[in-house]
C-alpha cells in the first residue's frame, strides 16, 4: 500500500514539474494595453511596445495608472516614434529608474537589431516607415520562438508589411 501511495505522489510531482517547466516553452502571450501599447512575454523575456505613453494624449486611449507599476523588471521597451500617444519621457524615466530595463527607438536602432545576438530565439528588424506627422517613424518585425510579429505603429505604409512573408501576428492601424 505504501508503495502505491509513493508512486501516486511521484507521478503527481512529475506532472507538476513538467507542467511548470514546459508549459511556457515557446509560447508568447500578448496583452493589449492601449493605443499601440502591448505587453509581450514568453515567461522569461518581457517586451513592451509603445508603452509607457502619456495616458489620454491627443484624446486617445487612457490606461489604468497601475499598468506602469506592473511593468516587469529589466523589460525591453520598443518605440515606433516619440509622439506622446506612443511614448512618455517622464513615464519612461520613472520605469528605468525603478525597474531598470532597456528602451529602444529611432535613437538606437542598431542596438535594437543587435539584441538577437544576446537573446536566444529573439530578433528585431527595423523598417523606416512613413507617418505624416513624424519624420522618424519605425515599424518592426520581431521574430521570437519562430513566430513573426509585425508592429506597424502609426504608419499607413503597406509596402513594408506587403513584402514580409508568413507573418503570424500583425498589429496595424485600423
Buried (B, 14 or more C-beta within 10 A) or exposed (E): EEEEEEEEEEEEEEEEEEEEEEEBEEEBEEEEBBBBBBBBBBEEBBBBBBBBBBBBBEEBBEBEEEBBEEBBEEBBBBBBBBBBBBBBEEBBEBBBEEBEBBBBBBEEBEEBBEBBEEBEBBBBBBBBBBBEEBEEBBBBBBBBBEBBBBBBBBBEBEEBBEEBEEEEBEBBEE
